Amino acid sequence: MGATDADRRQIAANVRAHQRVAARYAQGHGEIYNPVEQDRLRDALGQAIALIETSETPPVALDVGCGAGNLTAHLLALGCAVVAADVTPAFLTLVAHTHGDQPRLSTFQLNGRNLEGLADASFDLVATYSVLHHIPDYLSAIREMARVLRPGGVLYLDHERNEEYWQASPVYQAYRATVTVPREPLWRKMWRFDLYRDKVRVLFDPRYQGEGDIHVWPDDHIEWPRVEALLQEEGLEVMVSQDFLLFERGADPAAWEAYRSRCTDTRVVMARRQLYDR
């Protein structure tokens, strides 16, 4: 996976952004760190592990873009040996500190361009969650994830917006109107230099995102049909492709329950590499 100068600048900006927010990342992401989403994630990861057809025990999982260790914690609890990998040193330090007593955990520093340093066919599960939209060339990143996957191993891609989100159907808009985004207290915001900095940056770059998001726009987002076509090209069979309505902190549970069968906004995909003898 190569990288252009523009890609390198985006990668460097992403690292700087996450170095700043690593310690408080969980507090700022209620769409991830809430009981409903965490329960869904745990169940989905369990489903992905059940799809593995390799013989390794315990299965060895690579958490690509581990961040604060969300997937890592679930994978360890589900019995995997885990390599937590990230481009941001502060996240690796945080994960090592949080789970340092786990003998099944190791960390790996990514270069932001590819998975150099990780051998072909070396993992039973390669998982990434809310990461693809941060990667300049996310399709090449998926090729790299497929490269390090063993025959019979499973690639798990989760927490990226689907087409229904970008099309914003009337039903989905009605649901969004029920969600109240929690506001940070004014006294706390007054002392957040990064908020002022971000407002200034947006004046010069309307697509600037404080945490280095890239593919989060109607004309530039994760294109699931291209992802799934690429998986097939790489010798993986899509086993699960499921859309769901993401539960966010601030959502009304009753409204979410009423709408979850009527609209969706996020997708999870699980694909298994074919065995050599098939």
C-alpha positions, 0 to 999 in steps of 0.5 A: 500500500503506497502513499502519496504526499497528500496521504502522508500529510493526512496520516501525520495529521491523524496521528497528531489529532489522536495524540491529543485526544487519546486520554479522553477518547472514550468520553467523547464518543457516546456512539461507541461507549454505551451499553447497547452498542457494546452489547451489539459489538460483543455479539457480532465479534462472537459471531465472527470468531465462530466463523473462523475455520483455522486450527489455531487455539486460541485464535490470533486476532489483529485489531487494526486501529485499536484506538483506546482498546475497544475491540481489544477488550472484547477480543481478549474477553472472547478468548483471542490472543490479540495484537493491538495495532495503531498508528498513534503511540498514545493509543498503544501506551493506553492499551498496554497500560489498561490490559498490561496484565494480559499475557495474550496481548501485544501491541504493534506500531503501524506506519499508516501506509501498510501492514509492513512488519506483519507476515502474510497469512499470520492471523485468524481474525483481522478486525477494524472498527470505526477506522476505515474512514480515517485511512486515505486509501481505505481500499488498499488498507483492506487488501493489506488486511486480507494479505495477513489473514490465514486461509479460513480466517475472518476479516471483520469490518464494522462501524462505518456508515451505510448508504441509507445514512448518506441518502437520509430517507424521511424515516431516518430523518424522523429518527434523527429528530428524536436524538438529543446530542449531549452538550458539553458544559459551557464552563468546560468548553471555555477552557478547551483550546482545541475547540477554538483551534478547530473553529479557526481551522474550519475557516481555511479548510471546510472539511477539517475534522478535529480527529482526522476523519477523511471519508465522512462526506456525501461525496467521499465516504466508505463505499460498501459495494466497492469494499465487498467487490474487493473482498471477493477479488482477494479470495474472501467470501462475504459471510455477513453483511448487516445494516443496523441502526446505531444507538448513540448516547443521547438517543431515546431508547424507546424511539431507537427501539421503534425505529431500528426495524424501519431504518439503518445507518451503519454496516458490519461486514464479515468475510472469510478467506477461502481454504487452499483446498477449496 
